Amino acid sequence: MHCLQKVQIQMDSFIDKVAVITGGASGIGLALAHGAILRGAKVVIADMRDEPLAQALAELTAAGGDVLAVKTDVSKFEEVEALAQAATNRFGKVNLIFNNAGVFASGLTWETSVEEYDWVIGVNLKSVINGIKAFVPRMIAQGDDCHVINTSSGAGITVNPGFSSYSMTKHGVVALSEALYLDLGAEQIDTIGVTIVMPGVVQSQIMFPEKTGPDGLQTELQGRLKNPNLNALEQFMRRAVDHGLPAKDLSDMVFDAIAKRDLYVLPNFTDEVSQAQAQAIAMGRCTATNPYSPKKVV
């Protein structure tokens, strides 16, 4: 039984709030940064790529934002802790932490190297652990209205061939975020909200892991597309992403969810096929019934 206290505090204004956004130099993260500035918040963007980080800082500053950019490897706790401290030193507090950094590379479960698994786990899942550890204690100590926003994916509730490392980590983000929500409720900490963002196809740069992958993984990352099934999967996904939901629209949905204290943002599962797939997988798990076709191909 979960002992939960009904949430009373809501963030009905973002003016002068401080938002920290990992993966903030491009894609969804950059859209969230623009959304925060538009709503009157101060912004800290974190990314580990120097040039995109500098470009994003210039773009957001030109848009009128009070912005700090911090180069951060989110897979390392000490760097996320330093990010939290830098944000606090600059602005005095943090109200919103967007654990948004993420990477995708298709692969077969038995062929993906341990090193590639470690990279994806570090960026997609360990980064969220690090964000919670670095920011939530500070938010509790502040005692004002705060919010943790963790970016998972539609792949956090479904699984498809070729998604081994990605789905695994995104499922982990969902479970971790729900655990955080329940822990805050059990401890009667009603000043901190939690939202899990589970986008499907959103216009972003996530389909190009070569741009963000470590030097030591470049050969493996570039070689993955020699597999015709993985190549077809990624070409399909890239076309879908190019024509997907604009990142700004997702950003608007996320800020609306924060204001309403919604736990989930699931924008791309509105069609019957997607909902049926997710429901079949969930029902299969809780009834020990295999929901997957033995010849399922995407």
N, C-alpha and C positions, 0 to 999 in steps of 0.2 A: 504494500500500500504506500502511495506517495503522499506525503504531507505537504500540500501546496497552499500557499496563501494567495488569495485573489490579487492580481496586479492592480494597483491604484494609480501609480505614477505613469504619465505618458509624456513623450517628448513632442509637444504640440508646436514647438518653435525650434528652429535650428540656428537662430541668430546668435552669434558669438559662441556657439558650441565648437568644439575642436574635434576634427575627424582625422584619423590616421588610416591610410589606405595602402595595403601592400599590393604589389603588382600594379602600382598606380601610374605607370608611365605610358600605358597603352590599353586599348580594348575596353573591357568592362571597367577596369580600375580607373582609367582616365575619365570615362563617362561619369562614374561615381564622384570623382573629384570635382568635375564641372557641376554636377548636381548639388554637391555640398556648398560650393561657392555661390551658386545661384540662390541658395536658401539662406545665405548669410553666415555660413560656418567658416572657420579657419581650417586650413587643410595641411596635413603632412602626407606627402607621397613617398613611398619606399619602392625601390626597384634595385636590381643588381647590375643593370646595364647603364653605363655612364652617359652615352649619347642620347638614348631615349629619355632618360631621367632629366637631363638638361633641357631637352626640347619640351618636355611636358611642363617643367617648371616655368619656362618662358611663356608657353601657351596659357597656362593657368594664371600667371601673374598679369599677362596682357588682358585677361578676362576680368581683372579686378580683384583677384584673390590674394589673400594674405597666406602665402604658401611657403613651406619648408620642404626641401627635398633631401632625403637621407639614403645613401647607398646602403643596401641591406641584403644580406643572404638570409632569407627567412627560414632556411633549414637549420640555422645555427642559433641556439637560444641566446647566446651572449650578444649576438648582433640585434636580435629582436628586443632584448632588454635595453640595449644601447639606443635603439629607436624610440622606445617608450620614454627613456630618460631625456633624449633630445627633444621630443615633443613637449614634455613637461617643462624642460628648461626654457623653451621658446615661448610657450603659450600658458604655462601654469597648470594645465590639466589636460585630460583626454576624456571626451564624452562618447565618442564613437570609434570603435576599432573594426575596420573592415578587413578580415582575414581573407583576402581575395586572390592572392598569387596562386597560379596554377599552370600546369603543363600537361600536354597530351602527346603521346606517341603510341601508335598501334603496335601490337606485337603478340606473338603466341606465348602462352603461359610457360612453355618449356624451353623456348628459344631466347626469351628476354634475359639479358645478363643480370647477375646480381647487382652489378654497378648501376644498370639502368633502373632496376627496381628501387635501389637506394635513392637515386636521384628523384624519381617520381614521388616516392613516399616522403622524401624530405621537403619537396616544394608543396605538394598537395595536402599532406596530412600532418607531418611534424610541424609545419609552419603554423597550423591552426593551434596545435598544442602549445607551441611557443608563444603565440599571440595571447592565448588565454592565460598562460602562466605569467606573462609580463604585464598585461594590462588589467586583468580583472581584479587582482589585489589592490591596485591603485584606484580603480573605480569604486571598490567597496570602501576604501579609506576616504575618498572624496565625499561620498554620501549624497551626491546630486544625481539627477537623471542621466543615465548612461545606457549604452546599447552595444551589444556584440553582434556583428553581422558576419556570418561565415559562408563563403561561396562554395557550395557543393556542385551538383549537376543533376540533370535528369538521369544521368548514369549512376547517381547515388541511390536510385530505387529500381533501376533496371540493369540488365547485363546483356551485352551482345558480343559476338565473336570479335577478337582483335582488341578488346577493351580491357585486357587483364589487369594491367597496373592502374589504369585510370579508374575503372569501376571500383576496384578494391579500395583505393584511397578515398574516392568520393562517397562510397558507402560509409567509410570510417568517419568522414566529416559529419555526415548526418547523425550517426550514433553519438559521436562526441558532443555535438551541439545539443542534441536532445538531453544528453546526460547533464550538460551544463545548465540547461533550462530547469531540469528537475532538481539539481543540487541547489540552485539559487532559491527555488521555491521551498525546498525542504528546510533550508537555513533561514527562511523568511526574509530574504534580501530582495525587496521589491523595487529597488532603485535601478536595477539593471535588467534590461530586456534582451531577448535573444531572437534573432531571425536567421533562418537558413535559406539561402538563395539557391534554387535548383534550376538553372536555365537549361534549355535544350539547345537549339541552334540560334545563337546570337552572334551578330557581326563582331568579330574579334580576330586576333592573330594567333589563337591557340593552336591552329592546325599546322604550324610551322616550327616544330621543336628544334630544328637546326639553329634557329636564331637565339635560343636561350640555353641549349644543352651544353654541358661541359665539353671542353676540347677533347677529353679522353673518350667521349661517347659519340663523336661525330661520325666515325666510320660505321658504327652500329646503327645510328639513327638514319643515316643516308642509305644504308643497305636494306632497311626494313621493307622498302617499297619494291624490292625485287620479288617479293611474294605477291603473286597476282591477286589473291584475295584481299590482302592488306592494302595493296595499291588501289583496288576498286573501292574498298571501304573509305580510304582517305580522300579519293577523288570525289566520291559521293558526298562525304562530309564537308569538304571544302566548298563545293557548289551550294550545299545547303546553308553553310555559314555565310557565304557571300550574299545570299538572298534572305538571310534570317532576320530575326527581330533586331531593330537598331539598338545599339547599346544604350543610347539616351532613353529609349522607351523602357528598357529594363531598369535603368537608374531611377526613373520616375516611380516605377512599381516598388522598388526597394525602399525609397524614402516614404512612400505612402504606407508601406508595411511597418516601418519603424514607428511612424506616428501612431499607428493603430495597435502596436505591440503584437502584430501577427508573427506566428512562429515560422510559417512557410511562405516562400514566394516561388511559385511553380508555373511560369508563364507559358511554357510550350506544351503542356499536357492537357490542352483543352479539347483536343479532338478525340473521338471515340476509340480509335485504334490505339493511340498512346495510353489512354486511360485503361483500356482493356488489358494491354500488355503489363502495365504496372500492377494492376489489381490481380492479374493471374499469377504473377511472380510472388506477390505478397501472400496471396491465399495458398499458393503451393508450399511456401515455406512454413506457414502455420498449420497446414494440414498434412505435411509430409507427402505432398502430391507433386510429381515432376511436371512443371508447367512448360518445359522446353521441348520443342520438336527435335528428334534426334538428327534431323537433317536441316536444322535451321541455318539459313545463310542470309546475311545482310548484304 
